[in-house]
Amino acid sequence: MDIHQVTHSLIMTSRLDGMGHLPIKVLKGVNGQESVALDPIGARPGDWVITIAFSAARTAAGDDKTLTDLTISGIIDDWSSQDC
Amino acid sequence: MKVFQVEKALVSTNRIASLDHKPLLVVREKAGAAPQVAVDPVGCKPGDWVLCVGSSAARDATGTKAFPSDLTIVGIIDRWESN
């Protein structure tokens, strides 16, 4: 799993049914690259979170048929940019 | 598979239920590399050099079928000098 920081929410009204209804968040990785993930937890901008990728991301989103390859799976209790 | 060094335990109280209570560890390929998080079914301590498996094999390596993990520790290496 990787560590990201939530930057902001992504609003996407017209989306495929297979994506479900989970909120979508834009994330910044530890080395700055940007990615987008489904968020079943409800992380707020600025939170440091753990993300799961590949096929496990679909299970993490709650339903194996969810169309995602990256899902937020937890908010880290104490983490700061110095730890990266 | 890749070799990582265990840095510290990672606490995430607010997490998805399917992660249940498997321990999570912060691991790095070498000092200064980007930190990653691995599920630890073996029971490692900080400073151990471990071998981690990724993608779909990581799911079954945790002991639970189809567990949501994409990086799992499969063993502690006896001797390893990082170059």
Backbone of each chain as nested JSON, in Angstrom:
{
  "chains": [
    {"id": "A", "residues": [
      {"number": 1, "name": "MET", "atoms": {"N": [0.848, -1.203, 0.0], "CA": [0.0, 0.0, 0.0], "C": [0.872, 1.237, 0.0]}},
      {"number": 2, "name": "ASP", "atoms": {"N": [0.331, 2.334, -0.53], "CA": [1.113, 3.562, -0.612], "C": [0.504, 4.622, 0.291]}},
      {"number": 3, "name": "ILE", "atoms": {"N": [1.314, 5.641, 0.546], "CA": [0.873, 6.734, 1.423], "C": [0.658, 7.966, 0.556]}},
      {"number": 4, "name": "HIS", "atoms": {"N": [-0.518, 8.58, 0.702], "CA": [-0.834, 9.786, -0.082], "C": [-1.408, 10.832, 0.853]}},
      {"number": 5, "name": "GLN", "atoms": {"N": [-1.455, 12.085, 0.35], "CA": [-2.16, 13.149, 1.079], "C": [-3.335, 13.603, 0.22]}},
      {"number": 6, "name": "VAL", "atoms": {"N": [-4.506, 13.726, 0.847], "CA": [-5.696, 14.135, 0.1], "C": [-5.588, 15.62, -0.212]}},
      {"number": 7, "name": "THR", "atoms": {"N": [-5.759, 15.987, -1.496], "CA": [-5.696, 17.417, -1.821], "C": [-7.12, 17.981, -1.925]}},
      {"number": 8, "name": "HIS", "atoms": {"N": [-7.969, 17.366, -2.759], "CA": [-9.348, 17.879, -2.794], "C": [-10.279, 16.82, -3.38]}},
      {"number": 9, "name": "SER", "atoms": {"N": [-11.604, 17.128, -3.313], "CA": [-12.586, 16.186, -3.854], "C": [-12.744, 16.428, -5.342]}},
      {"number": 10, "name": "LEU", "atoms": {"N": [-13.175, 15.375, -6.03], "CA": [-13.366, 15.471, -7.477], "C": [-14.831, 15.178, -7.742]}},
      {"number": 11, "name": "ILE", "atoms": {"N": [-15.541, 16.148, -8.341], "CA": [-16.974, 15.981, -8.584], "C": [-17.138, 15.511, -10.015]}},
      {"number": 12, "name": "MET", "atoms": {"N": [-17.809, 14.373, -10.193], "CA": [-17.96, 13.806, -11.536], "C": [-19.374, 13.269, -11.657]}},
      {"number": 13, "name": "THR", "atoms": {"N": [-20.283, 14.106, -12.098], "CA": [-21.68, 13.72, -12.104], "C": [-21.941, 12.604, -13.106]}},
      {"number": 14, "name": "SER", "atoms": {"N": [-21.443, 12.74, -14.333], "CA": [-21.753, 11.676, -15.302], "C": [-20.608, 10.678, -15.266]}},
      {"number": 15, "name": "ARG", "atoms": {"N": [-20.88, 9.531, -14.654], "CA": [-19.883, 8.476, -14.524], "C": [-20.542, 7.136, -14.821]}},
      {"number": 16, "name": "LEU", "atoms": {"N": [-19.74, 6.148, -15.128], "CA": [-20.281, 4.824, -15.436], "C": [-20.96, 4.249, -14.198]}},
      {"number": 17, "name": "ASP", "atoms": {"N": [-22.001, 3.445, -14.384], "CA": [-22.696, 2.83, -13.241], "C": [-21.724, 2.004, -12.406]}},
      {"number": 18, "name": "GLY", "atoms": {"N": [-20.779, 1.303, -13.089], "CA": [-19.871, 0.407, -12.39], "C": [-19.008, 1.123, -11.363]}},
      {"number": 19, "name": "MET", "atoms": {"N": [-18.908, 2.446, -11.423], "CA": [-18.062, 3.166, -10.456], "C": [-18.757, 3.317, -9.11]}},
      {"number": 20, "name": "GLY", "atoms": {"N": [-20.047, 3.032, -9.051], "CA": [-20.738, 3.131, -7.759], "C": [-20.919, 4.585, -7.354]}},
      {"number": 21, "name": "HIS", "atoms": {"N": [-21.152, 4.835, -6.061], "CA": [-21.482, 6.192, -5.596], "C": [-20.485, 6.713, -4.582]}},
      {"number": 22, "name": "LEU", "atoms": {"N": [-19.323, 6.08, -4.456], "CA": [-18.346, 6.543, -3.459], "C": [-17.751, 7.869, -3.908]}},
      {"number": 23, "name": "PRO", "atoms": {"N": [-17.475, 8.766, -2.974], "CA": [-16.821, 10.019, -3.341], "C": [-15.438, 9.751, -3.934]}},
      {"number": 24, "name": "ILE", "atoms": {"N": [-14.995, 10.665, -4.794], "CA": [-13.693, 10.526, -5.456], "C": [-12.785, 11.63, -4.93]}},
      {"number": 25, "name": "LYS", "atoms": {"N": [-11.543, 11.279, -4.558], "CA": [-10.614, 12.261, -4.002], "C": [-9.353, 12.316, -4.869]}},
      {"number": 26, "name": "VAL", "atoms": {"N": [-8.789, 13.521, -5.012], "CA": [-7.514, 13.689, -5.716], "C": [-6.426, 13.639, -4.644]}},
      {"number": 27, "name": "LEU", "atoms": {"N": [-5.37, 12.829, -4.927], "CA": [-4.323, 12.6, -3.914], "C": [-2.981, 13.048, -4.45]}},
      {"number": 28, "name": "LYS", "atoms": {"N": [-2.071, 13.401, -3.516], "CA": [-0.691, 13.712, -3.884], "C": [0.184, 12.673, -3.2]}},
      {"number": 29, "name": "GLY", "atoms": {"N": [1.04, 11.98, -3.994], "CA": [1.876, 10.934, -3.429], "C": [3.056, 11.519, -2.668]}},
      {"number": 30, "name": "VAL", "atoms": {"N": [3.86, 10.647, -2.055], "CA": [4.998, 11.113, -1.24], "C": [6.037, 11.792, -2.122]}},
      {"number": 31, "name": "ASN", "atoms": {"N": [6.131, 11.346, -3.423], "CA": [7.088, 12.075, -4.266], "C": [6.35, 13.005, -5.223]}},
      {"number": 32, "name": "GLY", "atoms": {"N": [5.142, 13.445, -4.805], "CA": [4.514, 14.552, -5.493], "C": [3.613, 14.186, -6.646]}},
      {"number": 33, "name": "GLN", "atoms": {"N": [3.63, 12.901, -7.079], "CA": [2.809, 12.626, -8.276], "C": [1.344, 12.569, -7.864]}},
      {"number": 34, "name": "GLU", "atoms": {"N": [0.499, 12.952, -8.827], "CA": [-0.943, 13.096, -8.531], "C": [-1.673, 11.827, -8.937]}},
      {"number": 35, "name": "SER", "atoms": {"N": [-2.677, 11.439, -8.11], "CA": [-3.501, 10.284, -8.512], "C": [-4.901, 10.502, -7.952]}},
      {"number": 36, "name": "VAL", "atoms": {"N": [-5.847, 9.66, -8.408], "CA": [-7.242, 9.815, -8.004], "C": [-7.706, 8.485, -7.442]}},
      {"number": 37, "name": "ALA", "atoms": {"N": [-8.466, 8.516, -6.343], "CA": [-8.894, 7.27, -5.697], "C": [-10.326, 7.406, -5.207]}},
      {"number": 38, "name": "LEU", "atoms": {"N": [-11.004, 6.229, -5.105], "CA": [-12.331, 6.21, -4.477], "C": [-12.132, 6.292, -2.972]}},
      {"number": 39, "name": "ASP", "atoms": {"N": [-13.102, 6.864, -2.273], "CA": [-12.915, 7.086, -0.837], "C": [-14.114, 6.556, -0.042]}},
      {"number": 40, "name": "PRO", "atoms": {"N": [-14.053, 5.302, 0.468], "CA": [-15.144, 4.791, 1.292], "C": [-15.07, 5.279, 2.726]}},
      {"number": 41, "name": "ILE", "atoms": {"N": [-13.991, 6.004, 3.096], "CA": [-13.778, 6.374, 4.503], "C": [-14.345, 7.778, 4.774]}},
      {"number": 42, "name": "GLY", "atoms": {"N": [-14.104, 8.731, 3.819], "CA": [-14.516, 10.115, 4.068], "C": [-13.352, 10.926, 4.574]}},
      {"number": 43, "name": "ALA", "atoms": {"N": [-12.215, 10.827, 3.882], "CA": [-11.023, 11.578, 4.295], "C": [-11.193, 13.026, 3.878]}},
      {"number": 44, "name": "ARG", "atoms": {"N": [-10.661, 13.93, 4.709], "CA": [-10.782, 15.359, 4.389], "C": [-9.492, 15.846, 3.745]}},
      {"number": 45, "name": "PRO", "atoms": {"N": [-9.525, 16.951, 2.984], "CA": [-8.295, 17.487, 2.39], "C": [-7.246, 17.72, 3.476]}},
      {"number": 46, "name": "GLY", "atoms": {"N": [-6.005, 17.281, 3.176], "CA": [-4.924, 17.451, 4.153], "C": [-4.65, 16.18, 4.926]}},
      {"number": 47, "name": "ASP", "atoms": {"N": [-5.593, 15.221, 4.938], "CA": [-5.365, 13.967, 5.67], "C": [-4.326, 13.119, 4.95]}},
      {"number": 48, "name": "TRP", "atoms": {"N": [-3.473, 12.463, 5.738], "CA": [-2.554, 11.467, 5.168], "C": [-3.271, 10.126, 5.222]}},
      {"number": 49, "name": "VAL", "atoms": {"N": [-3.345, 9.439, 4.063], "CA": [-4.131, 8.207, 3.978], "C": [-3.3, 7.074, 3.377]}},
      {"number": 50, "name": "ILE", "atoms": {"N": [-3.759, 5.838, 3.609], "CA": [-3.178, 4.644, 2.972], "C": [-4.074, 4.307, 1.795]}},
      {"number": 51, "name": "THR", "atoms": {"N": [-3.461, 3.969, 0.639], "CA": [-4.267, 3.572, -0.509], "C": [-3.879, 2.152, -0.93]}},
      {"number": 52, "name": "ILE", "atoms": {"N": [-4.838, 1.427, -1.478], "CA": [-4.601, 0.064, -1.981], "C": [-4.801, 0.091, -3.483]}},
      {"number": 53, "name": "ALA", "atoms": {"N": [-3.924, -0.579, -4.237], "CA": [-3.977, -0.532, -5.705], "C": [-4.266, -1.922, -6.27]}},
      {"number": 54, "name": "PHE", "atoms": {"N": [-4.239, -2.046, -7.572], "CA": [-4.455, -3.284, -8.303], "C": [-5.82, -3.881, -7.998]}},
      {"number": 55, "name": "SER", "atoms": {"N": [-5.926, -5.234, -8.033], "CA": [-7.257, -5.846, -7.902], "C": [-7.784, -5.705, -6.482]}},
      {"number": 56, "name": "ALA", "atoms": {"N": [-6.915, -5.583, -5.516], "CA": [-7.382, -5.464, -4.125], "C": [-8.164, -4.164, -3.93]}},
      {"number": 57, "name": "ALA", "atoms": {"N": [-7.929, -3.163, -4.795], "CA": [-8.637, -1.887, -4.637], "C": [-10.14, -2.096, -4.828]}},
      {"number": 58, "name": "ARG", "atoms": {"N": [-10.481, -3.037, -5.696], "CA": [-11.911, -3.259, -5.962], "C": [-12.562, -3.855, -4.717]}},
      {"number": 59, "name": "THR", "atoms": {"N": [-11.884, -4.78, -4.039], "CA": [-12.455, -5.347, -2.8], "C": [-12.529, -4.28, -1.725]}},
      {"number": 60, "name": "ALA", "atoms": {"N": [-11.483, -3.446, -1.647], "CA": [-11.447, -2.405, -0.609], "C": [-12.609, -1.437, -0.785]}},
      {"number": 61, "name": "ALA", "atoms": {"N": [-13.088, -1.282, -2.021], "CA": [-14.199, -0.347, -2.249], "C": [-15.528, -0.97, -1.838]}},
      {"number": 62, "name": "GLY", "atoms": {"N": [-15.492, -2.224, -1.364], "CA": [-16.698, -2.819, -0.827], "C": [-17.339, -3.837, -1.752]}},
      {"number": 63, "name": "ASP", "atoms": {"N": [-17.126, -3.706, -3.071], "CA": [-17.779, -4.623, -4.007], "C": [-16.781, -4.935, -5.105]}},
      {"number": 64, "name": "ASP", "atoms": {"N": [-16.517, -6.223, -5.324], "CA": [-15.473, -6.623, -6.275], "C": [-15.71, -6.106, -7.673]}},
      {"number": 65, "name": "LYS", "atoms": {"N": [-16.956, -5.718, -7.997], "CA": [-17.209, -5.272, -9.373], "C": [-16.985, -3.763, -9.526]}},
      {"number": 66, "name": "THR", "atoms": {"N": [-16.582, -3.067, -8.436], "CA": [-16.386, -1.614, -8.534], "C": [-15.241, -1.314, -9.492]}},
      {"number": 67, "name": "LEU", "atoms": {"N": [-15.45, -0.336, -10.363], "CA": [-14.433, -0.009, -11.367], "C": [-13.425, 0.951, -10.752]}},
      {"number": 68, "name": "THR", "atoms": {"N": [-12.414, 0.419, -10.055], "CA": [-11.372, 1.27, -9.498], "C": [-10.066, 0.508, -9.466]}},
      {"number": 69, "name": "ASP", "atoms": {"N": [-8.936, 1.238, -9.526], "CA": [-7.647, 0.562, -9.348], "C": [-6.891, 1.209, -8.186]}},
      {"number": 70, "name": "LEU", "atoms": {"N": [-7.562, 2.148, -7.47], "CA": [-6.924, 2.77, -6.306], "C": [-8.028, 3.173, -5.336]}},
      {"number": 71, "name": "THR", "atoms": {"N": [-7.926, 2.705, -4.086], "CA": [-8.962, 3.005, -3.096], "C": [-8.308, 3.435, -1.786]}},
      {"number": 72, "name": "ILE", "atoms": {"N": [-8.837, 4.5, -1.189], "CA": [-8.353, 4.924, 0.133], "C": [-8.84, 3.903, 1.152]}},
      {"number": 73, "name": "SER", "atoms": {"N": [-7.927, 3.371, 2.005], "CA": [-8.357, 2.315, 2.928], "C": [-8.138, 2.696, 4.38]}},
      {"number": 74, "name": "GLY", "atoms": {"N": [-7.566, 3.851, 4.668], "CA": [-7.418, 4.221, 6.072], "C": [-6.76, 5.579, 6.204]}},
      {"number": 75, "name": "ILE", "atoms": {"N": [-7.101, 6.278, 7.287], "CA": [-6.465, 7.563, 7.592], "C": [-5.403, 7.291, 8.65]}},
      {"number": 76, "name": "ILE", "atoms": {"N": [-4.154, 7.723, 8.369], "CA": [-3.049, 7.438, 9.286], "C": [-3.19, 8.334, 10.512]}},
      {"number": 77, "name": "ASP", "atoms": {"N": [-3.018, 7.764, 11.72], "CA": [-3.227, 8.535, 12.951], "C": [-2.242, 9.687, 13.053]}},
      {"number": 78, "name": "ASP", "atoms": {"N": [-0.915, 9.399, 13.025], "CA": [0.01, 10.554, 13.043], "C": [1.08, 10.354, 11.972]}},
      {"number": 79, "name": "TRP", "atoms": {"N": [1.107, 11.286, 11.07], "CA": [2.053, 11.252, 9.944], "C": [2.245, 12.677, 9.471]}},
      {"number": 80, "name": "SER", "atoms": {"N": [3.457, 13.037, 9.125], "CA": [3.639, 14.404, 8.597], "C": [4.603, 14.323, 7.422]}},
      {"number": 81, "name": "SER", "atoms": {"N": [4.717, 15.408, 6.685], "CA": [5.54, 15.341, 5.474], "C": [6.993, 15.073, 5.819]}},
      {"number": 82, "name": "GLN", "atoms": {"N": [7.388, 15.333, 7.096], "CA": [8.794, 15.033, 7.423], "C": [9.053, 13.519, 7.398]}},
      {"number": 83, "name": "ASP", "atoms": {"N": [7.961, 12.717, 7.624], "CA": [8.195, 11.267, 7.684], "C": [8.451, 10.677, 6.309]}},
      {"number": 84, "name": "CYS", "atoms": {"N": [8.184, 11.43, 5.225], "CA": [8.312, 10.838, 3.893], "C": [9.797, 10.657, 3.496]}}
    ]},
    {"id": "B", "residues": [
      {"number": 1, "name": "MET", "atoms": {"N": [8.894, -9.844, -6.642], "CA": [9.005, -9.583, -5.203], "C": [10.167, -8.666, -4.954]}},
      {"number": 2, "name": "LYS", "atoms": {"N": [10.145, -7.953, -3.819], "CA": [11.211, -6.985, -3.553], "C": [11.633, -7.095, -2.084]}},
      {"number": 3, "name": "VAL", "atoms": {"N": [12.872, -6.65, -1.836], "CA": [13.385, -6.636, -0.47], "C": [13.124, -5.251, 0.118]}},
      {"number": 4, "name": "PHE", "atoms": {"N": [12.606, -5.219, 1.342], "CA": [12.341, -3.952, 2.023], "C": [12.97, -4.02, 3.419]}},
      {"number": 5, "name": "GLN", "atoms": {"N": [13.144, -2.81, 4.029], "CA": [13.539, -2.766, 5.44], "C": [12.376, -2.19, 6.233]}},
      {"number": 6, "name": "VAL", "atoms": {"N": [12.046, -2.832, 7.349], "CA": [10.93, -2.382, 8.184], "C": [11.366, -1.134, 8.937]}},
      {"number": 7, "name": "GLU", "atoms": {"N": [10.504, -0.08, 8.93], "CA": [10.854, 1.153, 9.635], "C": [10.113, 1.219, 10.962]}},
      {"number": 8, "name": "LYS", "atoms": {"N": [8.749, 1.191, 10.884], "CA": [7.995, 1.278, 12.148], "C": [6.585, 0.745, 11.904]}},
      {"number": 9, "name": "ALA", "atoms": {"N": [5.832, 0.558, 12.983], "CA": [4.431, 0.141, 12.834], "C": [3.625, 1.355, 12.414]}},
      {"number": 10, "name": "LEU", "atoms": {"N": [2.504, 1.112, 11.731], "CA": [1.663, 2.207, 11.264], "C": [0.295, 2.038, 11.921]}},
      {"number": 11, "name": "VAL", "atoms": {"N": [-0.197, 3.097, 12.566], "CA": [-1.487, 3.02, 13.252], "C": [-2.508, 3.787, 12.426]}},
      {"number": 12, "name": "SER", "atoms": {"N": [-3.621, 3.1, 12.079], "CA": [-4.676, 3.769, 11.335], "C": [-6.001, 3.337, 11.955]}},
      {"number": 13, "name": "THR", "atoms": {"N": [-6.483, 4.111, 12.895], "CA": [-7.693, 3.704, 13.619], "C": [-8.909, 3.737, 12.695]}},
      {"number": 14, "name": "ASN", "atoms": {"N": [-8.995, 4.789, 11.911], "CA": [-10.157, 4.961, 11.023], "C": [-9.845, 4.294, 9.692]}},
      {"number": 15, "name": "ARG", "atoms": {"N": [-10.207, 3.004, 9.542], "CA": [-9.883, 2.302, 8.292], "C": [-11.047, 1.412, 7.903]}},
      {"number": 16, "name": "ILE", "atoms": {"N": [-10.995, 0.88, 6.674], "CA": [-12.127, 0.102, 6.179], "C": [-12.218, -1.201, 6.956]}},
      {"number": 17, "name": "ALA", "atoms": {"N": [-13.433, -1.726, 7.118], "CA": [-13.637, -2.894, 7.978], "C": [-12.9, -4.113, 7.451]}},
      {"number": 18, "name": "SER", "atoms": {"N": [-12.797, -4.235, 6.115], "CA": [-12.208, -5.464, 5.581], "C": [-10.72, -5.574, 5.895]}},
      {"number": 19, "name": "LEU", "atoms": {"N": [-10.081, -4.48, 6.368], "CA": [-8.674, -4.613, 6.788], "C": [-8.584, -5.296, 8.148]}},
      {"number": 20, "name": "ASP", "atoms": {"N": [-9.687, -5.48, 8.783], "CA": [-9.858, -5.916, 10.179], "C": [-8.669, -5.5, 11.04]}},
      {"number": 21, "name": "HIS", "atoms": {"N": [-7.961, -6.436, 11.705], "CA": [-6.922, -5.927, 12.615], "C": [-5.55, -6.472, 12.259]}},
      {"number": 22, "name": "LYS", "atoms": {"N": [-5.314, -6.678, 10.965], "CA": [-3.987, -7.129, 10.546], "C": [-2.989, -5.99, 10.774]}},
      {"number": 23, "name": "PRO", "atoms": {"N": [-1.818, -6.272, 11.337], "CA": [-0.834, -5.201, 11.575], "C": [-0.28, -4.653, 10.266]}},
      {"number": 24, "name": "LEU", "atoms": {"N": [-0.044, -3.352, 10.242], "CA": [0.527, -2.668, 9.077], "C": [1.886, -2.09, 9.473]}},
      {"number": 25, "name": "LEU", "atoms": {"N": [2.883, -2.252, 8.591], "CA": [4.224, -1.737, 8.89], "C": [4.657, -0.781, 7.784]}},
      {"number": 26, "name": "VAL", "atoms": {"N": [5.407, 0.277, 8.147], "CA": [5.995, 1.168, 7.141], "C": [7.31, 0.516, 6.705]}},
      {"number": 27, "name": "VAL", "atoms": {"N": [7.487, 0.305, 5.384], "CA": [8.71, -0.327, 4.879], "C": [9.307, 0.556, 3.8]}},
      {"number": 28, "name": "ARG", "atoms": {"N": [10.647, 0.488, 3.661], "CA": [11.327, 1.233, 2.605], "C": [12.299, 0.307, 1.887]}},
      {"number": 29, "name": "GLU", "atoms": {"N": [12.49, 0.508, 0.557], "CA": [13.419, -0.351, -0.184], "C": [14.842, -0.115, 0.313]}},
      {"number": 30, "name": "LYS", "atoms": {"N": [15.161, 1.161, 0.574], "CA": [16.437, 1.462, 1.205], "C": [16.262, 2.779, 1.939]}},
      {"number": 31, "name": "ALA", "atoms": {"N": [17.181, 3.158, 2.784], "CA": [17.042, 4.396, 3.546], "C": [16.836, 5.549, 2.576]}},
      {"number": 32, "name": "GLY", "atoms": {"N": [15.86, 6.384, 2.817], "CA": [15.646, 7.529, 1.944], "C": [14.712, 7.244, 0.795]}},
      {"number": 33, "name": "ALA", "atoms": {"N": [14.358, 5.955, 0.574], "CA": [13.412, 5.655, -0.511], "C": [12.01, 6.029, -0.028]}},
      {"number": 34, "name": "ALA", "atoms": {"N": [11.047, 6.048, -0.944], "CA": [9.677, 6.422, -0.584], "C": [9.103, 5.355, 0.349]}},
      {"number": 35, "name": "PRO", "atoms": {"N": [8.384, 5.781, 1.414], "CA": [7.815, 4.789, 2.318], "C": [6.614, 4.105, 1.685]}},
      {"number": 36, "name": "GLN", "atoms": {"N": [6.475, 2.804, 1.954], "CA": [5.277, 2.065, 1.536], "C": [4.753, 1.357, 2.772]}},
      {"number": 37, "name": "VAL", "atoms": {"N": [3.511, 0.82, 2.646], "CA": [2.884, 0.167, 3.787], "C": [2.626, -1.282, 3.421]}},
      {"number": 38, "name": "ALA", "atoms": {"N": [3.026, -2.214, 4.288], "CA": [2.842, -3.644, 4.005], "C": [2.087, -4.29, 5.155]}},
      {"number": 39, "name": "VAL", "atoms": {"N": [1.288, -5.316, 4.811], "CA": [0.601, -6.104, 5.832], "C": [1.615, -7.1, 6.389]}},
      {"number": 40, "name": "ASP", "atoms": {"N": [1.617, -7.298, 7.699], "CA": [2.657, -8.118, 8.331], "C": [2.054, -9.343, 9.012]}},
      {"number": 41, "name": "PRO", "atoms": {"N": [1.918, -10.484, 8.31], "CA": [1.446, -11.709, 8.962], "C": [2.568, -12.455, 9.673]}},
      {"number": 42, "name": "VAL", "atoms": {"N": [3.835, -11.981, 9.53], "CA": [4.992, -12.736, 10.034], "C": [5.338, -12.303, 11.458]}},
      {"number": 43, "name": "GLY", "atoms": {"N": [5.232, -10.992, 11.713], "CA": [5.611, -10.479, 13.043], "C": [7.044, -9.992, 13.015]}},
      {"number": 44, "name": "CYS", "atoms": {"N": [7.276, -8.84, 12.379], "CA": [8.623, -8.315, 12.26], "C": [8.821, -7.165, 13.24]}},
      {"number": 45, "name": "LYS", "atoms": {"N": [10.108, -6.824, 13.477], "CA": [10.4, -5.658, 14.3], "C": [11.162, -4.651, 13.466]}},
      {"number": 46, "name": "PRO", "atoms": {"N": [11.136, -3.355, 13.875], "CA": [11.818, -2.341, 13.067], "C": [13.282, -2.716, 12.852]}},
      {"number": 47, "name": "GLY", "atoms": {"N": [13.749, -2.493, 11.609], "CA": [15.146, -2.785, 11.29], "C": [15.308, -4.103, 10.566]}},
      {"number": 48, "name": "ASP", "atoms": {"N": [14.286, -4.976, 10.599], "CA": [14.399, -6.262, 9.893], "C": [14.406, -6.037, 8.39]}},
      {"number": 49, "name": "TRP", "atoms": {"N": [15.193, -6.857, 7.675], "CA": [15.118, -6.888, 6.216], "C": [14.126, -8.002, 5.859]}},
      {"number": 50, "name": "VAL", "atoms": {"N": [13.102, -7.654, 5.081], "CA": [12.029, -8.621, 4.793], "C": [11.814, -8.703, 3.295]}},
      {"number": 51, "name": "LEU", "atoms": {"N": [11.141, -9.806, 2.877], "CA": [10.776, -9.957, 1.467], "C": [9.278, -9.711, 1.361]}},
      {"number": 52, "name": "CYS", "atoms": {"N": [8.853, -8.877, 0.367], "CA": [7.427, -8.564, 0.221], "C": [6.948, -9.002, -1.156]}},
      {"number": 53, "name": "VAL", "atoms": {"N": [5.721, -9.489, -1.203], "CA": [5.11, -9.874, -2.478], "C": [4.014, -8.863, -2.781]}},
      {"number": 54, "name": "GLY", "atoms": {"N": [3.786, -8.624, -4.093], "CA": [2.843, -7.572, -4.447], "C": [1.679, -8.087, -5.274]}},
      {"number": 55, "name": "SER", "atoms": {"N": [0.926, -7.229, -5.786], "CA": [-0.294, -7.382, -6.589], "C": [-1.181, -8.498, -6.084]}},
      {"number": 56, "name": "SER", "atoms": {"N": [-1.668, -9.404, -6.908], "CA": [-2.751, -10.277, -6.435], "C": [-2.241, -11.324, -5.454]}},
      {"number": 57, "name": "ALA", "atoms": {"N": [-0.957, -11.686, -5.522], "CA": [-0.457, -12.696, -4.569], "C": [-0.481, -12.137, -3.15]}},
      {"number": 58, "name": "ALA", "atoms": {"N": [-0.368, -10.804, -3.026], "CA": [-0.336, -10.213, -1.683], "C": [-1.656, -10.456, -0.956]}},
      {"number": 59, "name": "ARG", "atoms": {"N": [-2.724, -10.649, -1.723], "CA": [-4.031, -10.787, -1.095], "C": [-4.099, -12.081, -0.298]}},
      {"number": 60, "name": "ASP", "atoms": {"N": [-3.613, -13.188, -0.897], "CA": [-3.729, -14.492, -0.202], "C": [-2.604, -14.675, 0.815]}},
      {"number": 61, "name": "ALA", "atoms": {"N": [-1.486, -13.927, 0.649], "CA": [-0.343, -14.091, 1.557], "C": [-0.696, -13.638, 2.97]}},
      {"number": 62, "name": "THR", "atoms": {"N": [-1.781, -12.85, 3.113], "CA": [-2.108, -12.331, 4.446], "C": [-2.777, -13.399, 5.31]}},
      {"number": 63, "name": "GLY", "atoms": {"N": [-3.138, -14.551, 4.721], "CA": [-3.79, -15.587, 5.513], "C": [-5.286, -15.574, 5.339]}},
      {"number": 64, "name": "THR", "atoms": {"N": [-5.836, -14.44, 4.88], "CA": [-7.281, -14.379, 4.628], "C": [-7.488, -14.35, 3.118]}},
      {"number": 65, "name": "LYS", "atoms": {"N": [-8.378, -15.158, 2.596], "CA": [-8.614, -15.226, 1.159], "C": [-9.107, -13.862, 0.671]}},
      {"number": 66, "name": "ALA", "atoms": {"N": [-8.582, -13.375, -0.437], "CA": [-9.027, -12.119, -1.06], "C": [-9.028, -10.956, -0.082]}},
      {"number": 67, "name": "PHE", "atoms": {"N": [-7.968, -10.868, 0.716], "CA": [-7.82, -9.745, 1.659], "C": [-7.39, -8.511, 0.864]}},
      {"number": 68, "name": "PRO", "atoms": {"N": [-7.9, -7.324, 1.141], "CA": [-7.532, -6.142, 0.342], "C": [-6.132, -5.641, 0.658]}},
      {"number": 69, "name": "SER", "atoms": {"N": [-5.112, -6.292, 0.08], "CA": [-3.738, -5.809, 0.276], "C": [-3.022, -5.915, -1.053]}},
      {"number": 70, "name": "ASP", "atoms": {"N": [-2.107, -4.948, -1.324], "CA": [-1.309, -5.095, -2.544], "C": [0.17, -5.177, -2.209]}},
      {"number": 71, "name": "LEU", "atoms": {"N": [0.51, -5.336, -0.901], "CA": [1.92, -5.539, -0.517], "C": [1.921, -6.257, 0.819]}},
      {"number": 72, "name": "THR", "atoms": {"N": [2.443, -7.482, 0.825], "CA": [2.422, -8.278, 2.049], "C": [3.8, -8.873, 2.303]}},
      {"number": 73, "name": "ILE", "atoms": {"N": [4.22, -8.888, 3.584], "CA": [5.519, -9.456, 3.958], "C": [5.394, -10.983, 3.976]}},
      {"number": 74, "name": "VAL", "atoms": {"N": [6.339, -11.671, 3.303], "CA": [6.275, -13.129, 3.275], "C": [7.392, -13.769, 4.086]}},
      {"number": 75, "name": "GLY", "atoms": {"N": [8.38, -12.994, 4.522], "CA": [9.431, -13.608, 5.323], "C": [10.504, -12.619, 5.727]}},
      {"number": 76, "name": "ILE", "atoms": {"N": [11.265, -13.003, 6.756], "CA": [12.374, -12.184, 7.243], "C": [13.662, -12.799, 6.714]}},
      {"number": 77, "name": "ILE", "atoms": {"N": [14.511, -11.969, 6.077], "CA": [15.745, -12.465, 5.46], "C": [16.802, -12.632, 6.543]}},
      {"number": 78, "name": "ASP", "atoms": {"N": [17.533, -13.768, 6.509], "CA": [18.519, -14.012, 7.566], "C": [19.664, -13.01, 7.498]}},
      {"number": 79, "name": "ARG", "atoms": {"N": [20.281, -12.867, 6.328], "CA": [21.411, -11.938, 6.201], "C": [21.227, -11.139, 4.923]}},
      {"number": 80, "name": "TRP", "atoms": {"N": [21.389, -9.813, 4.982], "CA": [21.193, -8.989, 3.79], "C": [21.995, -7.719, 3.938]}},
      {"number": 81, "name": "GLU", "atoms": {"N": [22.92, -7.496, 2.959], "CA": [23.619, -6.185, 2.973], "C": [23.038, -5.373, 1.833]}},
      {"number": 82, "name": "SER", "atoms": {"N": [22.481, -4.206, 2.131], "CA": [21.884, -3.407, 1.047], "C": [23.01, -2.676, 0.339]}},
      {"number": 83, "name": "ASN", "atoms": {"N": [23.001, -2.801, -1.038], "CA": [24.081, -2.131, -1.776], "C": [23.641, -0.74, -2.187]}}
    ]}
  ]
}
